[in-house]
Amino acid sequence: MTNINCRFVLVETSHPGNIGAAARAMKNMGLTDLALVSPCEYKTYECYARASGADELIDSAIVYPDLASAVADSHVVIGTSARRRSLNWPQLSPREAAATAAGMTEQGKTSIVFGRERSGLTNEELALCASLLIIPTVEGFSSLNVAAAVQVVAYEIQCAALATEFNEIKPEDLPADQADLELFYGHLFSVMEKVGYHDPSNPRLMLPRMRRLFNRSAPSRPELQLLRGFLSAVEKKK
């Protein structure tokens, strides 16, 4: 899977078990950069028990005195919130935030910030964020456990990473250039005429429709070579 350069920052988490569960959620989705801002005493039995095998994330987590320090080396900072703020903050869905993180991987680090269990992030902390991530929930019950919120966002980031990996286009899969297409069209129309499928004296819309068909499918150069090989075989039979 493509490695996304993304840090999860937990601010003043008050329950060790939430830190452990968040670490487990991150490891499930291939994320390892965990930062803690002024956390509780977290290296407890409950924390490691809920990490359920993600002990290395707990042990390697860096503790910062404040959010500004935790995100100082980040190029994009996204804050999470269970509620919309009075100030009209740019808002992202988890999927949009994940796409932002995936798109930024080559350029720099993205930090996603999760606030306190009871009160979330302060307005001063949100001022450090470029946008606000809100997980859509049912009206009237919007509060998520911090580890559950981490799981939702981490899942979307993994999906974005997989999409980036699967969508990487190999050179041989690139669409053929227009010169190759024109050579193919010339060959195709010639064979169509030879086998009696196309009458140049009564062309109708046959050729434009053929062009539209192949333009829409955007064949690669190897695919055009395959098609032209077939056309050559038809010519020999004819």
C-alpha positions as CSV (number, residue, x, y, z in Angstrom):
1,M,0.0,0.0,0.0
2,T,1.1,3.5,-0.7
3,N,2.6,5.0,2.5
4,I,0.7,8.2,3.3
5,N,2.7,10.8,5.2
6,C,0.0,11.5,7.9
7,R,0.2,12.1,11.6
8,F,-2.7,11.6,14.0
9,V,-2.5,14.1,16.9
10,L,-4.6,13.4,20.1
11,V,-5.0,16.5,22.3
12,E,-5.2,16.1,26.1
13,T,-6.7,12.6,26.0
14,S,-7.9,11.8,29.5
15,H,-8.4,8.0,29.2
16,P,-5.4,5.7,28.6
17,G,-7.7,3.1,27.0
18,N,-8.7,5.6,24.3
19,I,-5.0,6.1,23.4
20,G,-4.5,2.4,23.1
21,A,-7.7,1.9,21.0
22,A,-6.6,4.8,18.7
23,A,-3.2,3.2,18.2
24,R,-4.9,-0.1,17.3
25,A,-7.2,1.6,14.8
26,M,-4.2,3.3,13.2
27,K,-2.1,0.2,12.9
28,N,-5.1,-1.7,11.4
29,M,-4.9,0.9,8.6
30,G,-1.2,1.1,8.1
31,L,-0.6,4.4,10.0
32,T,2.2,4.7,12.5
33,D,2.8,8.4,13.3
34,L,1.0,9.1,16.6
35,A,1.5,12.3,18.5
36,L,0.1,13.1,22.0
37,V,-0.5,16.6,23.3
38,S,-0.3,16.8,27.2
39,P,-1.9,13.4,27.6
40,C,-2.9,11.7,30.8
41,E,-0.5,9.0,32.3
42,Y,-1.1,6.6,29.4
43,K,1.4,3.8,29.6
44,T,-0.9,1.6,31.6
45,Y,-2.2,-1.9,31.4
46,E,-5.5,-0.7,30.0
47,C,-3.7,1.3,27.2
48,Y,-1.6,-1.7,26.1
49,A,-4.6,-4.1,26.4
50,R,-6.7,-2.0,24.2
51,A,-3.8,-1.4,21.8
52,S,-4.1,-5.2,21.2
53,G,-0.7,-5.6,19.5
54,A,-0.1,-2.0,18.5
55,D,2.4,-1.6,21.4
56,E,5.1,-0.1,19.2
57,L,2.8,2.9,18.3
58,I,2.3,3.6,22.1
59,D,6.1,3.3,22.7
60,S,7.1,5.5,19.8
61,A,4.4,8.2,20.3
62,I,5.9,11.6,20.8
63,V,4.5,13.8,23.6
64,Y,4.2,17.5,22.9
65,P,3.4,20.3,25.4
66,D,1.0,22.0,23.0
67,L,-0.7,21.6,19.6
68,A,1.5,24.2,17.9
69,S,4.6,22.1,18.7
70,A,2.9,18.9,17.5
71,V,2.1,20.3,14.1
72,A,5.1,22.6,13.5
73,D,6.5,20.3,10.8
74,S,3.2,19.7,9.1
75,H,2.2,21.2,5.7
76,V,-1.5,20.7,6.1
77,V,-3.4,20.6,9.5
78,I,-7.0,19.4,9.7
79,G,-8.9,19.6,12.9
80,T,-11.8,17.3,13.8
81,S,-15.0,18.5,15.5
82,A,-18.4,17.0,16.4
83,R,-20.1,20.3,15.8
84,R,-20.0,23.2,13.4
85,R,-18.5,26.4,14.8
86,S,-19.9,29.9,14.7
87,L,-17.0,31.0,12.5
88,N,-17.5,29.7,9.0
89,W,-14.5,27.3,8.8
90,P,-13.7,25.4,5.6
91,Q,-15.2,21.9,6.2
92,L,-14.2,18.5,4.9
93,S,-15.8,15.1,5.1
94,P,-13.5,12.2,6.2
95,R,-13.2,11.1,2.6
96,E,-12.2,14.6,1.4
97,A,-9.7,14.9,4.3
98,A,-8.2,11.5,3.3
99,A,-7.9,12.6,-0.3
100,T,-6.1,15.7,0.8
101,A,-3.7,13.6,2.9
102,A,-3.1,11.2,0.0
103,G,-2.6,14.0,-2.4
104,M,-0.1,15.7,-0.1
105,T,2.1,12.7,0.6
106,E,4.9,13.7,-1.9
107,Q,4.8,17.3,-0.9
108,G,4.8,17.0,2.9
109,K,3.1,15.8,6.1
110,T,-0.6,16.1,6.9
111,S,-1.7,16.2,10.5
112,I,-5.2,15.3,11.6
113,V,-6.0,16.6,15.1
114,F,-8.5,14.9,17.5
115,G,-9.6,17.0,20.5
116,R,-10.5,16.2,24.1
117,E,-13.1,13.6,24.9
118,R,-15.5,16.0,26.5
119,S,-14.8,19.4,24.9
120,G,-13.0,18.8,21.6
121,L,-10.6,21.5,20.3
122,T,-10.6,25.1,21.5
123,N,-11.0,27.9,19.0
124,E,-7.3,28.8,19.6
125,E,-6.4,25.3,18.6
126,L,-8.7,25.3,15.6
127,A,-6.9,28.5,14.5
128,L,-3.9,26.3,13.7
129,C,-6.0,24.2,11.4
130,A,-6.6,24.9,7.7
131,S,-10.0,23.1,7.7
132,L,-12.5,21.3,9.9
133,L,-13.3,17.6,9.5
134,I,-16.8,16.6,10.6
135,I,-17.8,13.0,10.6
136,P,-21.5,12.8,9.5
137,T,-23.7,11.3,12.2
138,V,-27.4,11.1,13.0
139,E,-28.9,14.4,14.1
140,G,-29.0,14.8,17.9
141,F,-26.3,12.3,18.7
142,S,-23.1,13.5,17.1
143,S,-20.5,12.8,19.7
144,L,-18.1,9.9,18.9
145,N,-15.6,8.3,21.1
146,V,-12.1,9.6,20.1
147,A,-10.9,6.1,19.1
148,A,-14.0,5.5,17.0
149,A,-13.4,8.8,15.2
150,V,-9.7,7.8,14.7
151,Q,-10.9,4.5,13.2
152,V,-13.3,6.2,10.7
153,V,-10.7,8.7,9.5
154,A,-7.9,6.0,9.4
155,Y,-10.2,3.8,7.3
156,E,-10.8,6.6,4.8
157,I,-7.1,7.2,4.6
158,Q,-6.3,3.6,3.8
159,C,-9.0,3.7,1.1
160,A,-7.4,6.8,-0.4
161,A,-4.0,5.1,-0.3
162,L,-5.3,2.0,-2.1
163,A,-7.0,4.1,-4.7
164,T,-3.8,6.0,-5.3
165,E,-1.9,2.7,-5.7
166,F,-4.5,1.1,-7.9
167,N,-4.8,4.1,-10.1
168,E,-1.1,4.4,-10.9
169,I,-0.9,4.2,-14.7
170,K,1.9,2.2,-16.2
171,P,3.5,3.6,-19.4
172,E,2.2,0.7,-21.5
173,D,-1.3,1.5,-20.3
174,L,-1.3,5.1,-21.3
175,P,-3.7,6.0,-24.2
176,A,-2.2,5.8,-27.6
177,D,-1.3,9.2,-29.2
178,Q,-3.3,10.7,-32.0
179,A,-0.8,9.7,-34.7
180,D,-1.1,6.0,-33.8
181,L,-4.9,6.3,-33.7
182,E,-5.0,7.8,-37.2
183,L,-2.9,5.0,-38.5
184,F,-5.3,2.5,-36.9
185,Y,-8.4,4.3,-38.3
186,G,-6.9,4.3,-41.8
187,H,-6.2,0.5,-41.5
188,L,-9.6,-0.2,-40.0
189,F,-11.6,1.8,-42.6
190,S,-9.5,0.1,-45.4
191,V,-10.4,-3.3,-44.1
192,M,-14.0,-2.4,-43.6
193,E,-14.2,-1.4,-47.2
194,K,-12.4,-4.5,-48.5
195,V,-14.7,-6.9,-46.7
196,G,-17.8,-5.0,-47.9
197,Y,-18.8,-3.6,-44.5
198,H,-18.3,0.0,-45.5
199,D,-19.4,1.6,-48.8
200,P,-17.5,4.8,-49.4
201,S,-20.2,5.9,-51.8
202,N,-22.8,5.8,-49.1
203,P,-20.8,6.4,-45.9
204,R,-23.7,7.5,-43.6
205,L,-22.3,8.0,-40.1
206,M,-20.3,4.8,-40.0
207,L,-16.8,6.3,-39.8
208,P,-17.6,9.0,-37.2
209,R,-19.3,6.4,-35.0
210,M,-16.3,4.1,-35.2
211,R,-14.1,7.0,-34.2
212,R,-16.3,7.9,-31.3
213,L,-16.3,4.3,-30.2
214,F,-12.5,4.0,-30.1
215,N,-12.0,7.5,-28.8
216,R,-14.2,6.7,-25.8
217,S,-12.4,3.5,-25.0
218,A,-9.0,5.2,-25.2
219,P,-7.0,2.2,-26.3
220,S,-3.3,2.0,-25.4
221,R,-0.6,1.5,-28.0
222,P,-0.2,-2.3,-27.3
223,E,-4.0,-2.6,-27.7
224,L,-3.9,-0.8,-31.0
225,Q,-1.1,-3.2,-32.1
226,L,-3.3,-6.1,-31.1
227,L,-6.3,-4.7,-33.1
228,R,-4.1,-4.0,-36.2
229,G,-2.7,-7.5,-36.0
230,F,-6.3,-8.8,-36.2
231,L,-7.1,-6.5,-39.1
232,S,-3.9,-7.8,-40.9
233,A,-5.1,-11.4,-40.4
234,V,-8.5,-10.4,-41.9
235,E,-6.8,-8.9,-44.9
236,K,-4.8,-12.1,-45.5
237,K,-8.0,-14.2,-45.3
238,K,-9.7,-11.9,-47.7
